[in-house]
Amino acid sequence: MKVSALAENLRGSEIIKIAGEINELKRQGQNIANLTIGDYDSNIYPIPDELKQDIVEAYAANQTNYPPADGVLALRESVSVFLKNRLGLDYKANQILISGGSRPLIYSTYLAVVDPGDKVVFPAPSWNNNHYCDLLKAEGVMVQTRAENNFMPTADELRPHIKGAALLALCSPLNPTGTMFGKKDLEEICDLVIAENKSRAAGEKPLYFLYDQIYSQLTFGDNQHFDPVTLRPELKDYVIFIDGASKCFAATGVRVGWGFGPEGVINNMKAIVGHMGAWSPKAEQVAMAKYIMDDAAVNTYLDTLKGRVQQSLNTLHNGFQQLKADGFAVDSIAPMGAIYLTIKIDYKGKTTPDGAVLQNSADINFYLIKEAKIAFVPFAAFGTDDEVTWFRASVGACSYEDIAAAMPRVRKALAKLK
């Protein structure tokens, strides 16, 4: 049966394809260290106890009808305080939009500022920007980044593509790499956006700046999160922030995201999210409004969560660094933020024990799934060429013990390749 051209041509999630292979092996009774999904196992990383109790109480109080289209006022006011206290960002309740997680916020940003045929600039690897461009029939410009710069884009790499663009979409800490912008690098990108907007005629649509900082509360060691508006306040009229509770409180299923930015753009996004019906459940909003005002509870939870996530990331990083020291063709970038580790497994062209040649990153990944019982996501799922042998490892859905136990299997599997 004939369907729309959009439906016929839209690419599915590459991560879901990998998940299908893993689920089949699990159905067969095999135990796989699944480092693919950007999620938490709620039995390993439960949401805060206080938040859970607040949600229960909100349902008991019958907070189960439609929420306001832009979000419950109490939550928007709490988010305003949360942003001011933790990030130094000054946004009023009418500049904040609540939705069911961050995805509707990203999509509504695209819908609010990008027309069909408009140019959208974003780095590769990055999460889902290519798919949102497909949905809008926009011209997606994927700027390839370098391992030498932790796969974060630089102003020099972006500069040739900015002229005439409608949107620059960036993320820090970055999904899929877990790496972050340094202050100087982000300042130079901000100056690039400022210069481009000064060059545009009156009445011409400006270059908007989508800044996804959903992992801003999950940084490790001396790594510091920076944002465009703090560094360059004159950008405030052009930056749309994507943020929320999903990652910092291991609350991916609670579905409370918040976006904020220029009031005019936020109002348009509110209308779009309203037509999509992509609201966050009211009880969860009421509960979140109460929880994020409890500084002591939030600090205790974040300290514990960050410590446990960093332990898993360090175990994986140290394991790959030991393999590298022992002569294996692997590498990894020290964890900086989020729940991801960037790893390199450079075995393209090698032959497996059964005589198959590993042609690309997908072949390497599926070999490790079957031989080492561990699964990653190739950067090809995030916009790079499938010849690139870098991968995302996501530790939220796997225990520290399972990660540690998997490293000897990785060593044994790689040693079999010729």
C-alpha positions in Angstrom: 0.0 0.0 0.0 1.2 3.5 -0.9 2.3 5.7 2.0 3.8 9.2 2.2 7.1 10.0 0.7 8.3 10.9 4.2 7.3 7.5 5.6 8.9 5.7 2.7 12.3 7.5 3.0 12.6 8.1 6.8 15.5 6.1 8.2 14.8 4.0 11.3 17.0 4.1 14.5 20.2 2.3 14.0 20.3 1.7 17.7 17.0 -0.1 17.6 18.4 -2.4 15.0 21.3 -3.3 17.3 18.8 -3.8 20.1 16.9 -6.3 18.0 20.1 -8.5 17.7 20.7 -8.3 21.4 17.2 -9.1 22.3 17.3 -12.2 20.1 20.4 -13.4 21.8 18.9 -12.7 25.2 15.8 -14.7 24.1 18.2 -17.6 23.5 19.4 -17.3 27.1 22.7 -15.4 26.5 23.8 -12.7 29.0 24.9 -9.6 27.1 26.6 -6.6 28.6 24.4 -4.1 26.8 26.2 -0.8 26.5 24.0 0.5 23.7 20.9 2.2 25.0 21.2 5.8 26.4 19.1 4.9 29.4 19.3 3.7 33.0 18.4 0.3 34.3 16.0 1.5 37.0 16.9 -1.5 39.3 20.5 -0.4 39.2 19.9 3.4 39.2 16.5 4.1 40.7 15.0 7.6 40.7 15.4 9.6 43.9 13.3 8.3 46.8 11.9 11.7 47.5 10.8 12.2 43.9 9.2 8.7 43.9 7.2 9.6 47.0 6.2 13.0 45.6 4.9 11.3 42.4 2.8 8.8 44.5 1.4 11.7 46.6 0.5 13.7 43.5 -1.5 10.7 42.1 -3.1 10.3 45.5 -4.1 13.9 45.3 -5.8 13.2 41.9 -3.4 15.3 39.8 -4.4 13.4 36.7 -6.1 15.8 34.4 -4.6 17.7 31.5 -1.7 19.9 32.4 -1.4 23.5 31.0 0.1 23.4 27.5 3.4 25.0 28.6 3.6 23.1 31.8 2.4 23.4 35.4 3.2 26.9 36.6 4.7 25.6 39.9 7.2 23.5 37.9 8.1 26.3 35.5 8.8 28.5 38.5 10.8 25.8 40.2 12.8 25.3 37.0 13.5 29.0 36.9 15.0 28.8 40.4 16.9 25.6 39.6 18.5 27.2 36.5 19.5 30.3 38.4 20.9 28.5 41.4 22.8 25.8 39.6 23.8 27.3 36.2 23.4 31.1 36.8 20.9 31.3 34.0 18.1 33.9 34.4 14.9 32.7 32.7 11.4 33.5 33.9 8.5 31.0 34.0 7.1 32.4 30.7 10.4 31.6 28.9 10.2 28.0 30.0 8.3 25.1 28.3 7.7 21.7 29.8 7.2 18.6 27.7 7.3 14.8 27.9 11.1 14.5 28.0 13.5 16.4 25.7 12.6 14.9 22.4 9.5 17.0 21.8 11.5 20.1 22.8 14.2 19.4 20.2 11.6 18.5 17.5 9.5 21.6 18.3 12.6 23.8 18.1 13.2 22.5 14.6 9.6 23.1 13.7 9.5 26.6 15.1 12.6 28.0 13.4 13.4 25.7 10.4 11.6 25.8 7.1 11.8 23.1 4.4 15.1 23.6 2.5 16.7 25.6 5.3 20.2 24.7 6.3 20.8 23.1 9.7 24.4 22.7 10.9 25.4 20.1 13.4 28.5 18.0 14.2 29.0 14.3 13.5 28.8 12.3 15.6 25.7 13.8 17.3 22.3 12.4 18.3 19.3 12.4 15.9 19.9 15.8 14.2 20.1 14.0 10.8 16.7 12.4 11.5 15.0 15.7 12.5 16.4 17.2 9.2 14.8 14.4 7.3 11.4 15.0 9.0 11.5 18.7 8.0 13.1 18.2 4.6 15.8 20.6 5.8 19.3 20.6 4.4 21.3 18.9 7.1 25.0 19.8 7.1 27.0 17.2 9.1 30.4 18.7 10.2 32.8 15.8 10.7 34.8 16.2 14.0 38.1 14.8 15.1 39.3 12.5 17.9 42.1 15.0 18.5 39.4 17.5 19.7 37.4 14.9 21.6 34.9 14.9 18.7 33.7 18.4 19.7 33.3 20.8 16.8 35.4 23.9 16.6 34.6 27.3 15.2 37.0 26.7 12.3 35.2 23.5 11.4 31.8 25.2 11.6 32.7 28.5 9.9 32.5 27.3 6.2 28.9 26.1 6.8 27.3 28.8 8.9 26.5 31.4 6.2 22.7 31.4 5.6 22.0 28.6 8.0 18.7 28.7 10.1 19.9 26.6 13.0 23.2 25.5 14.7 22.5 22.4 16.8 25.1 21.6 19.5 25.2 19.5 22.7 27.5 19.4 25.7 28.2 17.1 27.4 27.8 15.4 24.0 25.7 12.4 23.2 27.3 10.1 22.0 30.9 10.9 23.2 30.5 12.0 26.8 33.0 14.8 26.0 32.5 18.5 26.5 33.2 22.0 25.2 36.1 23.9 26.8 35.4 27.5 27.5 37.6 28.9 24.7 36.2 26.6 22.0 32.6 27.5 22.9 33.4 31.2 23.1 34.8 31.1 19.6 31.6 29.4 18.3 29.5 31.9 20.1 31.4 34.7 18.4 30.8 33.0 15.1 27.1 33.0 15.6 27.1 36.7 16.7 29.1 37.7 13.6 26.7 35.8 11.3 23.6 37.4 12.9 25.1 40.9 12.6 25.6 40.2 8.8 21.9 39.6 8.3 19.4 42.2 7.0 16.6 43.6 9.1 13.6 41.2 9.0 15.7 38.3 7.9 15.4 35.1 10.0 18.4 34.9 12.3 20.7 32.0 12.9 19.2 30.3 16.0 21.4 28.2 18.3 19.9 25.0 19.8 22.0 24.0 22.8 21.3 20.6 24.3 22.6 20.5 27.9 20.5 17.6 29.2 23.7 16.1 30.8 24.9 19.4 32.3 24.5 18.1 35.9 26.5 15.0 35.1 30.1 16.1 34.9 33.2 14.5 36.4 36.3 15.8 38.2 37.5 19.2 37.1 35.4 19.3 34.0 33.1 22.3 33.9 29.9 22.8 31.9 29.7 26.0 29.9 26.8 27.5 28.0 26.5 30.1 25.2 24.4 32.7 27.1 26.6 32.8 30.2 29.7 33.3 27.9 28.0 35.7 25.6 24.8 37.3 27.1 24.0 39.0 23.7 23.1 35.6 22.4 20.1 35.3 24.7 17.6 36.2 22.0 18.9 33.4 19.7 19.7 30.4 22.0 17.1 27.7 22.7 18.2 25.4 25.5 17.2 21.7 25.8 17.3 20.4 29.4 15.3 18.3 31.8 15.2 15.7 34.6 15.6 12.5 32.5 19.4 12.0 32.7 20.5 13.8 35.9 17.9 12.0 38.1 17.9 8.7 36.1 14.2 9.5 35.4 14.0 8.7 31.7 10.6 7.1 32.1 9.2 9.9 34.3 9.1 12.1 31.1 9.8 15.6 32.4 11.8 17.8 30.1 12.2 21.6 30.0 13.3 23.9 27.3 13.9 27.6 27.6 14.9 30.5 25.5 13.4 33.7 23.8 9.8 34.1 24.8 8.6 34.4 21.2 10.2 31.2 20.1 9.1 29.4 23.3 5.5 30.5 22.7 5.6 29.0 19.2 7.1 25.8 20.5 4.3 25.7 23.1 1.7 25.7 20.4 3.5 23.0 18.5 3.9 20.7 21.6 0.3 21.4 22.4 -0.8 20.1 18.9 1.5 17.1 19.3 0.0 16.4 22.8 3.5 15.8 24.0 2.9 17.0 27.5 4.6 15.7 30.6 2.1 13.9 32.9 0.6 16.3 35.4 1.4 14.3 38.5 5.0 14.0 37.5 5.2 17.7 36.9 3.7 18.5 40.3 6.2 16.1 42.0 9.2 17.4 40.1 8.3 21.0 41.0 8.5 20.0 44.7 11.6 17.8 44.4 14.0 20.1 42.5 13.5 22.8 45.2 15.0 20.4 47.8 18.6 21.3 47.4 19.9 18.8 50.0 18.1 15.9 48.5 19.2 16.9 44.9 22.8 17.3 46.0 22.9 14.0 47.8 21.3 12.1 44.9 23.6 13.7 42.2 26.7 13.0 44.2 25.8 9.4 44.6 24.7 9.0 40.9 27.8 10.7 39.5 30.1 8.6 41.7 28.5 5.3 40.5 28.4 6.3 36.9 32.0 7.5 36.9 33.1 4.3 38.5 31.6 2.3 35.6 33.0 4.7 33.0 36.5 4.6 34.6 36.4 0.8 34.7 35.6 0.6 31.0 38.2 3.3 30.1 40.9 1.8 32.2 40.1 -1.6 30.7 40.5 -0.3 27.2 43.7 1.7 28.1 45.2 -1.6 29.4 44.3 -3.3 26.2 46.0 -0.5 24.3 49.1 -0.7 26.5 49.2 -4.5 25.7 49.3 -3.9 22.0 45.6 -4.2 21.0 44.3 -1.7 18.3 42.0 0.1 20.7 41.7 3.4 22.4 39.3 5.5 24.6 38.8 9.1 25.7 38.8 9.7 29.4 35.2 10.3 30.6 34.2 13.9 31.1 30.4 13.9 31.5 27.1 12.1 30.7 26.9 8.3 30.8 29.0 7.7 27.7 32.5 6.6 26.9 34.1 7.0 23.5 36.1 3.9 22.5 38.0 2.9 19.4 38.2 -0.7 18.2 40.3 -0.5 15.0 39.9 -4.0 13.6 38.4 -3.3 10.2 39.8 -5.7 7.7 40.6 -8.4 10.2 39.3 -12.0 9.8 37.2 -13.8 12.4 37.9 -17.4 13.4 35.2 -18.6 11.0 36.8 -16.8 8.1 34.6 -13.7 7.9 36.2 -10.4 7.2 35.2 -7.4 9.3 34.3 -4.8 6.7 33.1 -1.9 8.8 32.2 -0.8 12.3 28.9 -2.7 12.3 30.7 -5.9 11.6 33.1 -5.3 14.5 30.2 -4.5 16.8 28.2 -7.6 15.9 31.4 -9.8 16.2 31.8 -8.5 19.7 28.1 -9.1 20.5 28.4 -12.7 19.5 32.0 -13.5 20.6 32.5 -11.2 23.7 28.8 -10.8 24.8 29.2 -7.1 24.8 27.4 -4.5 22.7 28.3 -0.9 21.7 26.9 1.6 19.2 29.1 2.5 16.2 29.5 6.2 15.5 27.9 5.5 12.1 24.6 5.5 14.0 25.3 9.2 14.8 26.2 10.5 11.4 29.7 9.4 10.7 30.8 7.1 7.9 30.6 3.4 8.7 34.3 3.1 8.1 34.9 5.0 11.3 35.9 2.6 14.0 34.9 4.6 17.0 31.9 3.6 19.2 29.7 4.8 22.0 29.5 2.8 25.2 26.6 3.8 27.5 26.9 2.5 31.1 23.5 3.4 32.5 21.8 0.1 31.8 24.6 -2.1 32.9 26.1 -2.8 36.3 29.6 -2.0 37.2 30.2 -5.7 37.9 29.0 -6.7 34.5 31.2 -4.1 32.8 34.3 -5.4 34.7 33.4 -9.0 33.9 33.1 -8.2 30.2 36.6 -6.8 29.7 38.4 -10.2 29.7 35.9 -11.4 27.1 36.7 -8.4 24.9 40.4 -9.2 25.2 39.9 -12.9 24.3 37.6 -12.0 21.3 40.0 -9.4 19.9 43.0 -11.8 20.3 41.2 -14.3 18.0 41.1 -11.8 15.0 43.8 -12.2 12.4 
